[in-house]
Amino acid sequence: MSRSAIDNSKSGRWFHREPWEALAMTLIAGGIVMMVQPWSIDLYSYSFVVILAGTLGFVVVSHFPE
């Protein structure tokens, strides 16, 4: 199957890079904010998981077509 057939298919619309990269970067930034805030130990304790999820998501999304 050619790349244009994949890009034009209904499922191909879900795999565009830009919106998913924005979501992954938002997760990373949110995790950093959670890590440096001084108010809640619960936010601090989940910050590493959020940063890790954002980083792994960014690595996966970077292989999506533009």
FENDA-V971631 format. One record per run of one state. SS is the DSSP state (2 for helix, 1 for strand, 0 for the rest). FROM is the first residue (numbers start at 1). TO is the last residue. If there is no record, write none. Layout:
SS/FROM/TO, SS/FROM/TO
This chain:
0/1/2, 2/3/8, 0/9/10, 2/11/15, 1/16/16, 2/17/36, 0/37/40, 2/41/61, 0/62/64, 1/65/65, 0/66/66
